[in-house]
Amino acid sequence: MPASGPAIAFERVAKVYADGTAAVDDVSLTVAPGSLVALVGASGSGKSTLLKTINRLVVPSAGRVTLDGVDVADGPPPALRRRIGYVFQEVGLFPHLSVAENVGLPLRVAGRRDDDRVAAMLDLVDLPAALATRLPAELSGGQRQRVGVARALVTGPRLLLMDEPFGALDPVTREALMESVARLHRTLALTTVMVTHDMAEALLAADRVLVMERGRVVADETPAALLAGAGGERAAALVAVPRAQAERLATLARRGGA
Ligand SMILES: Nc1ncnc2c1ncn2[C@@H]1O[C@H](COP(=O)(O)OP(=O)(O)OP(=O)(O)O)[C@@H](O)[C@H]1O
C-alpha cells in the first residue's frame, strides 16, 4: 500500500476579488492525507474559490495554503499543478487531439511520453482501449469526463481536486463515475477534495463534509454526524433534502410491495 497523499492546510485564507467580492473569508482547517472531503453549500458560497487556492488558480488575498507543510506559493505553478489532479465540469479536452493524446498531454508537457501509461490510465477509468483513437466529440459526456479523470491522474499526483465535475451528467452516469472516482481514491491512496451541489453524493462518497456559507466554513462533520443532526441549522437544511427523498422513496416502495 503506497503512502497516502499530502495533507492540506488552509491558514486564515481569504479571497477578495478585484471587484470587491469577498468570496472566501478567513478559512483555517487541515485535511488529513487519504481523506475524501466534500465541499458543499449554496451557489456563490465560495466553494470553487477555496478549492482553487490549492492549485493556485486563485491566489489568496490573505493567509496561505500548504501541502505537507510547503506553501503552494513556493515554486512555479506548473510544477505545483503537475502534482495535483484537477477535474472540472467543462473537462477542457482539446477537440483536435485524440483521447490518448489528450490523456498523454500532461506527460508530453513534462517532457515525457509513455504510451503504456496512457493505456493503463484508460483502463483504470474503465474506458475501452478502442476509444483511444477517437476525438472528444465522438464520446458521450460521461466518457469525456472519464478521459478528464484519466488525464488528471496520468502524472501520478497524490492529490485530486474535483470542481462539480459530473454536474452536467444524468444521475446514472454520475453515480457510476462517482463510484469509479471513489475506487481510484482508495486504490491510488489519494487525498481528494471535491465541490458538489449534490448533498446525497457528498454524504455517500465523502468521509468529511465541509459546509460553506458566505465564504466561511460553517459546518465540518462526518456524513454520519451530519445525518445525526450535527453541524447546526445550515447543515440540517442541506441534509433534509436527500433524507426526505429517501423517506418518500421508501414509502413508495412499501406501498408498491403491499
Ligand atoms: N473571477 C471572479 N471575479 C469576481 N468575482 C468572482 C470570481 N469568481 C467568483 N466570484 C464570486 O465569488 C463568490 C464565490 O464564488 P465561487 O465560484 O467560489 O462560489 P461557489 O460556491 O463555487 O458557487 P457555485 O456553486 O455557483 O459554483 C461569488 O459571489 C462569485 O460571483
The ligand as a Gaussian input file, in Angstrom:
#p B3LYP/6-31G(d) Opt

LIG

0 1
 N      -13.144000      35.716000     -11.039000
 C      -14.045000      36.287000     -10.228000
 N      -14.163000      37.634000     -10.139000
 C      -15.050000      38.201000      -9.310000
 N      -15.896000      37.523000      -8.511000
 C      -15.828000      36.181000      -8.569000
 C      -14.911000      35.498000      -9.417000
 N      -15.104000      34.156000      -9.249000
 C      -16.083000      34.013000      -8.346000
 N      -16.527000      35.227000      -7.923000
 C      -17.546000      35.498000      -6.930000
 O      -17.110000      34.960000      -5.685000
 C      -18.198000      34.387000      -4.981000
 C      -17.907000      32.921000      -4.725000
 O      -17.859000      32.252000      -5.975000
 P      -17.491000      30.701000      -6.093000
 O      -17.484000      30.366000      -7.546000
 O      -16.274000      30.432000      -5.294000
 O      -18.754000      30.042000      -5.353000
 P      -19.306000      28.570000      -5.427000
 O      -19.790000      28.253000      -4.053000
 O      -18.281000      27.654000      -6.003000
 O      -20.522000      28.753000      -6.413000
 P      -21.209000      27.706000      -7.438000
 O      -21.743000      26.607000      -6.580000
 O      -22.289000      28.503000      -8.079000
 O      -20.131000      27.264000      -8.383000
 C      -19.446000      34.632000      -5.841000
 O      -20.071000      35.794000      -5.386000
 C      -18.871000      34.825000      -7.228000
 O      -19.707000      35.654000      -8.015000

